Amino acid sequence: MLSPAHPQPTYGHAFFDKSKRPGPTRILVVSKYPKFRAEIVSTLQTVFAVDYFSTTAAALEVLRSGARLGLIVIDYRLIVSQSRDFLKEKFENEHLREVPIIVTGRVDEKKFNETVRQTCRVSYLRRPFLASQIKDEAARLVDGPIEDHWKTLPSRRKLALKSSVASFRDTAKRVKKGMPLNMAETKESCVPLMEEVLDGHAAELIENVKDHHNHAYVHSLKVATLLSLLGNAIGIKGHELLTITAGGLLMDVGKLATPEEILNSPETLTAYQWKELKKHVVHSHNILMKTDNVSEGVKVIAEQHHEKLDGSGYPRGLKGKDLNELARLSAIADIFCALTDQRVYKPRFSFDSSIKVLDKMEGQLDPFLLTLFKEIVRSAFKQTTVH
């Protein structure tokens, strides 16, 4: 549990090399309790870029610098005793006004709400609280404005995004609790997604999730979108197309059982960490095995998307005729989406740069499907960068 210790002045950055910060979302933590502050920073830095300070006066420099923030975490005692200039700066800057706040400590919620609730989202966490509580609350608040924007989209596109993210969150909770997945819900969430793709809106779907902080969801949504797009192009229709769309959303379900410090490490993985990361395919197999009504197509996508035609893939080193069309297609979609993702350890690759990487994988990827992939995706995204 996170609880305060004795105060001492401290400030800094959770990631000293800003080029290695995990994505565009930046969080400002202001707490006078060093141990408590360090625990918050340690918890949040696996997903976000974090600046931290012991006083609002020191943190004020970040607000005045024009920094784009996704969230502020601050002690209630600092709000009460030394926040006048800090909050004034926040509310008078248009790009900071709606930045949400998590207030920690013993909070007079009603009094504080009267000050800020009309301007931005506010959440309260009373100490002590679990690390998972602040991580989940931070994710909810950071993604709030993005998901609010979805409400302005055409109804089916809005439904595709809202239902897919809700399904993904439910899947994550089930994995953490060791429960079987809800396949019926996953497939149902993919119906509007598939219909949007069939009506030519794949690019719009991906554009509207590019800034979402949940990298696992973004990657899975992109893969599901591309598999739906490409499956349709090779003649897969109806229920079978829905199956591979759902397979894309669940392709990396095993990563939900992989330690975040490995998934989001800004440094090159050690041999041990790389071995642990590869186990996500085995985790996926185990999760799907205890889930009812999982089709063979979903299993193939989850268990074989890292296999290569020349046998150099993992976990089984399958090659050639051992890999069916779904395994070959999902391998291409996964690599392309991974390249165009922005992660803590790499920048986002452009469309053309990603295609060049795929072209260099001669002998590992199906040449016919790769040619078709390039043609279909280039047409669907009008030669723009796929985020």
matplotlib code that plots the C-alpha trace (Angstrom):
import matplotlib.pyplot as plt

x = [0.0, 1.1, 1.3, 3.3, 6.7, 8.6, 8.9, 12.1, 12.5, 13.0, 12.1, 13.1, 12.0, 11.1, 12.8, 15.9, 16.3, 13.2, 13.5, 12.8, 9.7, 6.7, 4.5, 3.2, 1.4, 3.1, 2.1, 3.0, 3.3, 3.5, 4.0, 6.0, 6.4, 9.5, 8.7, 5.0, 6.1, 8.7, 6.1, 3.6, 6.3, 7.5, 3.9, 3.1, 6.4, 5.8, 3.2, 3.7, 6.4, 6.5, 7.8, 7.8, 8.2, 7.9, 6.3, 3.8, 6.3, 8.8, 6.1, 4.8, 7.8, 6.4, 3.0, 4.7, 6.9, 4.0, 4.3, 1.4, 0.2, -2.2, -2.7, -1.7, -1.3, -1.1, -1.4, -4.5, -2.3, -0.4, -3.7, -4.8, -1.6, 0.3, -1.7, -3.0, -0.5, -0.3, -4.1, -4.3, -1.7, -3.5, -7.0, -5.8, -4.0, -6.3, -4.2, -4.0, -7.5, -9.1, -6.1, -7.6, -6.4, -5.9, -5.9, -4.3, -4.8, -7.7, -9.8, -12.7, -14.2, -17.2, -15.1, -12.5, -15.1, -16.7, -13.4, -12.5, -15.2, -16.7, -13.3, -11.7, -12.2, -11.2, -10.6, -9.7, -7.6, -7.4, -4.2, -3.3, -4.2, -3.0, -0.6, -3.1, -5.7, -3.7, -2.6, -6.2, -7.5, -4.7, -5.5, -9.2, -8.6, -5.9, -8.0, -11.2, -10.8, -9.9, -12.9, -15.2, -14.2, -15.5, -19.0, -18.9, -18.2, -20.8, -22.8, -21.4, -17.8, -18.4, -19.9, -17.0, -14.5, -16.5, -17.5, -14.0, -12.2, -14.8, -14.3, -10.6, -10.8, -13.0, -10.6, -7.7, -9.7, -10.5, -6.9, -5.7, -8.3, -7.5, -11.0, -12.0, -12.7, -16.1, -15.9, -19.5, -18.9, -15.6, -17.2, -20.2, -17.8, -16.2, -19.4, -19.5, -15.7, -15.9, -18.9, -16.9, -14.0, -16.2, -17.7, -14.2, -13.5, -10.4, -8.2, -10.7, -10.9, -7.1, -6.8, -9.1, -7.1, -3.6, -3.3, -4.9, -2.5, -3.4, -0.8, -2.0, -5.5, -4.3, -2.1, -4.9, -7.5, -5.1, -4.4, -8.2, -8.9, -6.2, -7.1, -10.7, -9.6, -7.3, -9.5, -12.3, -9.8, -8.9, -12.6, -13.3, -16.9, -19.5, -19.0, -15.5, -14.5, -15.9, -13.8, -10.5, -11.5, -12.0, -8.7, -6.9, -8.4, -7.3, -4.0, -1.8, -4.0, -1.1, 0.7, -1.8, -0.1, 3.4, 5.1, 4.7, 8.4, 9.2, 6.5, 7.4, 11.1, 12.9, 16.1, 17.2, 15.8, 18.2, 18.2, 16.1, 13.6, 13.3, 12.6, 9.9, 8.4, 8.2, 6.2, 3.2, 2.2, 2.2, 0.1, -2.3, -2.6, -3.4, -5.9, -7.8, -7.7, -9.8, -12.2, -15.3, -16.3, -12.9, -12.7, -9.7, -9.1, -8.7, -6.3, -4.2, -3.9, -3.0, -0.5, 1.2, 1.5, 5.2, 6.0, 7.9, 8.0, 11.6, 11.2, 12.9, 9.8, 8.6, 7.4, 7.4, 9.6, 6.9, 7.7, 6.3, 3.3, 2.8, 1.6, -1.9, -3.2, -4.4, -1.0, 0.8, -1.6, -1.5, 2.3, 2.3, -0.4, 1.3, 4.7, 3.3, 1.2, 4.2, 6.4, 3.7, 3.1, 4.9, 6.4, 8.8, 11.6, 11.0, 9.5, 6.5, 7.6, 6.1, 4.1, 6.9, 9.6, 7.4, 6.9, 10.7, 11.2, 8.6, 10.2, 13.6, 12.0, 12.2, 11.8, 10.1, 6.7, 4.3, 5.3, 1.8, 0.0, 2.7, 2.1, -1.7, -1.2, 0.8, -1.7, -4.8, -3.4, -1.9, -5.2, -7.2, -4.9, -4.3, -0.5, -0.5, 1.3, -0.6, -0.5]
y = [0.0, 3.6, 5.8, 9.0, 9.3, 12.4, 15.2, 16.5, 18.7, 16.6, 16.9, 15.2, 13.1, 9.4, 9.1, 11.1, 10.4, 12.1, 10.3, 7.0, 8.3, 5.9, 7.7, 11.2, 11.2, 13.2, 13.2, 15.7, 14.4, 16.8, 15.3, 16.4, 12.9, 11.3, 7.6, 8.1, 10.2, 7.6, 4.8, 6.8, 7.6, 4.0, 2.8, 5.2, 5.3, 1.9, 3.5, 7.3, 10.0, 11.4, 14.7, 14.9, 17.6, 18.2, 21.6, 23.4, 26.3, 23.9, 22.2, 25.6, 25.8, 22.8, 24.5, 27.7, 25.9, 25.1, 21.4, 19.2, 17.2, 14.3, 14.3, 16.0, 14.0, 16.2, 15.9, 17.5, 19.3, 21.0, 22.0, 23.6, 25.3, 26.3, 25.9, 29.4, 30.2, 26.7, 26.3, 29.9, 29.0, 25.8, 27.3, 30.3, 28.3, 26.9, 23.8, 23.0, 23.9, 20.5, 18.4, 16.0, 15.9, 13.0, 14.3, 12.1, 12.3, 13.1, 15.3, 17.5, 16.5, 18.9, 22.0, 21.0, 20.1, 23.5, 25.0, 22.8, 20.3, 22.6, 22.9, 19.4, 15.8, 15.3, 12.0, 11.3, 8.6, 8.4, 7.0, 4.3, 2.8, 0.1, 0.8, -0.8, 1.8, 4.8, 3.1, 2.3, 5.8, 7.5, 5.4, 6.3, 10.0, 10.3, 8.5, 10.3, 13.2, 10.8, 8.6, 11.6, 12.6, 9.3, 10.5, 13.0, 10.3, 8.6, 6.2, 2.9, 4.1, 5.4, 2.0, 0.1, 2.0, 2.1, -1.6, -2.8, -0.9, -2.0, -5.6, -5.3, -3.9, -6.8, -9.2, -7.6, -8.0, -11.6, -12.4, -10.8, -12.8, -16.1, -16.2, -17.5, -14.9, -13.9, -14.9, -14.0, -10.4, -10.1, -11.2, -8.9, -5.9, -6.7, -6.6, -2.7, -2.7, -5.2, -3.3, 0.0, -1.7, -3.2, 0.3, 1.7, 3.3, 1.4, 4.5, 6.5, 3.7, 3.7, 7.5, 7.7, 5.5, 6.7, 8.8, 6.3, 5.5, 1.8, 0.5, -3.1, -2.0, 0.2, -2.5, -5.1, -2.7, -2.0, -5.7, -6.5, -3.7, -4.8, -8.5, -7.6, -5.5, -8.1, -11.1, -9.5, -8.9, -12.6, -13.7, -14.4, -13.4, -13.3, -15.3, -16.4, -12.7, -11.8, -14.7, -13.3, -9.8, -11.1, -13.1, -9.8, -8.2, -11.2, -11.9, -10.7, -11.6, -13.4, -10.1, -9.2, -11.8, -10.5, -8.1, -4.5, -3.7, -6.1, -4.9, -1.3, -1.4, 1.6, -0.4, -3.4, -6.5, -9.0, -12.6, -13.6, -10.8, -11.6, -15.3, -14.1, -11.9, -14.7, -16.7, -14.4, -16.8, -19.7, -17.5, -16.8, -20.6, -21.3, -18.5, -19.6, -23.3, -22.5, -20.4, -21.9, -21.4, -20.4, -21.1, -22.6, -19.4, -17.3, -19.9, -20.0, -16.2, -16.0, -18.9, -18.6, -14.9, -14.9, -18.0, -17.4, -19.4, -20.2, -21.6, -18.7, -17.7, -18.7, -20.5, -23.7, -22.8, -23.8, -23.3, -23.6, -25.7, -25.9, -22.3, -21.8, -18.6, -17.0, -17.5, -16.0, -13.0, -12.3, -12.3, -9.5, -7.5, -7.8, -6.7, -3.8, -2.6, -3.0, -0.9, 1.9, 1.9, 4.4, 2.7, 3.5, 1.8, 3.0, 5.9, 5.4, 4.3, 5.8, 3.7, 3.6, 2.8, 0.0, -1.5, -1.4, -3.5, -6.0, -6.1, -7.1, -10.1, -12.2, -15.9, -15.2, -13.7, -15.0, -13.1, -13.2, -12.0, -9.3, -8.0, -8.0, -6.4, -3.5, -2.9, -3.0, -1.0, 1.6, 2.1, 2.1, 4.6, 6.7, 6.4, 8.3, 7.3, 4.6, 5.4]
z = [0.0, -0.7, 2.4, 3.3, 5.0, 6.2, 3.8, 2.1, -1.0, -4.2, -7.8, -11.1, -14.0, -13.9, -17.3, -17.6, -21.3, -22.7, -26.0, -24.1, -22.4, -22.9, -25.4, -25.5, -22.1, -19.4, -15.7, -13.0, -9.5, -6.6, -3.1, -0.1, 1.2, -0.4, 0.1, -1.0, -4.0, -5.0, -4.9, -7.0, -9.6, -9.6, -10.2, -13.0, -14.9, -16.4, -18.6, -18.5, -18.6, -15.0, -13.6, -9.9, -7.3, -3.5, -3.7, -6.0, -6.4, -8.0, -10.1, -11.3, -13.7, -15.6, -16.0, -17.2, -19.6, -21.9, -21.3, -22.5, -19.5, -19.3, -15.5, -12.3, -9.0, -5.9, -2.1, -0.6, 2.0, -0.8, -2.4, 0.9, 1.9, -1.2, -4.4, -5.2, -7.9, -9.1, -9.7, -11.0, -13.7, -14.5, -14.9, -16.8, -19.5, -22.1, -22.8, -19.0, -17.9, -18.6, -17.4, -14.8, -11.2, -8.7, -5.1, -2.5, 1.3, 3.6, 1.3, 1.9, -1.4, -1.3, -0.7, -3.3, -5.8, -5.6, -6.8, -9.7, -10.7, -13.4, -15.1, -15.1, -13.9, -10.3, -8.5, -4.8, -3.3, 0.4, 1.8, 2.1, -1.3, -3.6, -6.4, -8.8, -7.7, -8.7, -11.9, -12.9, -11.9, -13.8, -16.9, -16.7, -16.3, -19.0, -21.5, -20.5, -23.0, -25.8, -25.1, -24.7, -28.3, -29.5, -28.5, -31.4, -34.0, -36.2, -34.1, -35.4, -35.2, -31.6, -30.8, -32.3, -30.2, -26.9, -27.1, -28.1, -25.3, -22.7, -23.9, -23.7, -20.1, -19.1, -20.7, -18.7, -15.4, -16.1, -16.9, -13.6, -11.7, -13.5, -14.9, -18.4, -21.0, -22.3, -25.9, -26.7, -25.5, -27.4, -30.6, -30.1, -29.5, -32.9, -34.9, -35.3, -35.8, -38.7, -40.2, -40.1, -41.8, -44.5, -45.2, -45.7, -42.3, -41.2, -41.2, -39.1, -36.5, -36.1, -36.2, -33.2, -30.9, -31.8, -28.6, -26.3, -23.4, -23.3, -25.8, -25.5, -26.5, -29.3, -30.8, -30.6, -32.1, -35.0, -35.6, -35.4, -37.9, -40.4, -40.1, -40.8, -43.8, -45.2, -44.4, -46.5, -49.3, -49.6, -49.5, -45.8, -45.1, -42.4, -39.2, -40.2, -40.8, -37.3, -35.9, -37.2, -36.1, -32.6, -33.0, -33.6, -30.5, -28.4, -30.2, -27.4, -24.5, -22.9, -22.5, -19.9, -17.8, -18.5, -16.0, -17.1, -16.3, -19.2, -21.6, -21.0, -20.4, -22.0, -22.2, -24.3, -22.7, -21.1, -22.3, -19.3, -19.9, -23.6, -22.7, -20.3, -23.0, -25.4, -22.9, -23.6, -26.4, -23.9, -21.6, -24.4, -25.1, -21.4, -21.1, -24.3, -23.2, -20.1, -22.1, -23.7, -27.3, -28.6, -32.3, -34.0, -35.9, -32.7, -31.3, -34.5, -34.5, -30.8, -30.8, -34.2, -35.1, -34.1, -36.3, -39.6, -42.8, -42.5, -39.0, -37.2, -35.2, -31.8, -29.7, -31.8, -34.8, -37.2, -40.9, -44.4, -44.8, -41.0, -41.1, -42.5, -44.0, -40.8, -39.1, -42.1, -42.3, -38.6, -38.6, -41.2, -39.5, -36.1, -37.3, -39.2, -36.3, -33.9, -36.1, -36.4, -32.6, -30.5, -27.5, -24.6, -26.4, -30.0, -32.0, -34.3, -37.8, -40.9, -43.3, -45.9, -43.2, -41.9, -45.4, -46.0, -42.8, -44.0, -47.5, -45.9, -44.2, -47.4, -46.6, -43.3, -44.5, -47.2, -50.3, -51.9, -48.7, -48.2, -51.7, -51.1, -47.7, -49.1, -51.8, -49.6, -46.7, -48.9, -50.6, -47.4, -45.7, -48.8, -48.4, -45.1, -42.0, -40.2, -36.4]

ax = plt.figure().add_subplot(projection="3d")
ax.plot(x, y, z, "-o")
ax.set_aspect("equal")
plt.show()
